[in-house]
């Protein structure tokens, strides 16, 4: 499976949607976060939906610590937000849970979900943005 990393910034609902597929390393996260942070319609305070369900995440605890230090050191990336991580595989679940447990120095609330509906409900306390987020994720996943 080839590596795919795509994102869409949705300023009207203050959310960034990221889609990942294939083998993903911590360096891939560094690069995509740098790219997103350079966009004019991006804010580090936008909520995040990170879809990892189609990945083979090649990260361990030391990589999670590297990622947290990377976020801490970048004012364009570090912001107050909620991050919903979508995953279905045990390894991705463990890595995502580790991030949530050890990022206490960051103003980021992280939670792990297996469905988009649960993630949307947690982020917005309702399902009002579900259809736009579902369509966005499908477009990211299926676009060439």
C-alpha positions, 0 to 999 in steps of 0.5 A, spaced: 500 500 500 502 506 498 503 512 502 497 517 502 497 523 506 491 529 505 488 534 509 483 539 508 482 545 512 475 547 514 475 554 517 467 555 517 467 549 522 474 551 525 476 544 523 482 540 520 481 534 517 487 529 515 487 522 512 492 517 512 493 511 508 499 506 508 506 506 512 506 512 516 512 514 520 513 520 525 517 524 520 511 524 515 507 527 521 512 533 522 512 534 514 504 534 514 504 539 520 509 544 517 505 544 511 498 545 514 501 550 518 503 555 512 496 555 510 493 562 510 486 559 512 489 555 518 489 556 525 493 552 531 486 552 535 482 549 530 479 542 532 482 536 528 480 529 526 485 525 524 483 519 520 488 513 521 484 507 520 487 505 513 494 506 516 500 502 518 503 507 523 510 505 524 511 509 531 513 507 538 513 511 545 519 514 543 516 517 536 510 519 540 515 523 545 518 526 539 512 528 536 510 532 542 516 536 543 515 538 535 509 540 537 511 544 543 516 547 539 512 550 534 507 556 535 504 555 529 502 548 530 501 548 538 494 551 540 488 550 544 484 544 541 480 538 541 484 532 537 479 526 535 483 520 532 480 515 528 483 508 528 481 501 528 487 497 529 490 495 536 497 499 534 494 505 532 490 505 538 495 504 543 500 510 539 494 514 539 492 513 547 499 514 548 499 521 545 493 522 549 496 520 556 503 523 555 501 530 552 499 533 559 504 539 557 500 541 551 493 545 551 490 539 546 485 534 548 485 528 545 481 522 544 481 516 540 475 513 536 473 508 531 467 511 528 467 518 525 460 519 528 463 518 535 468 523 534 464 528 531 459 528 537 465 529 542 468 535 538 462 539 537 457 536 542 452 534 537 452 531 530 450 537 526 457 537 522 457 530 521 455 530 513 460 535 511 466 531 515 463 525 512 463 528 505 470 531 506 473 524 509 470 521 503 473 526 498 480 525 501 480 518 501 477 517 494 480 523 490 486 521 486 
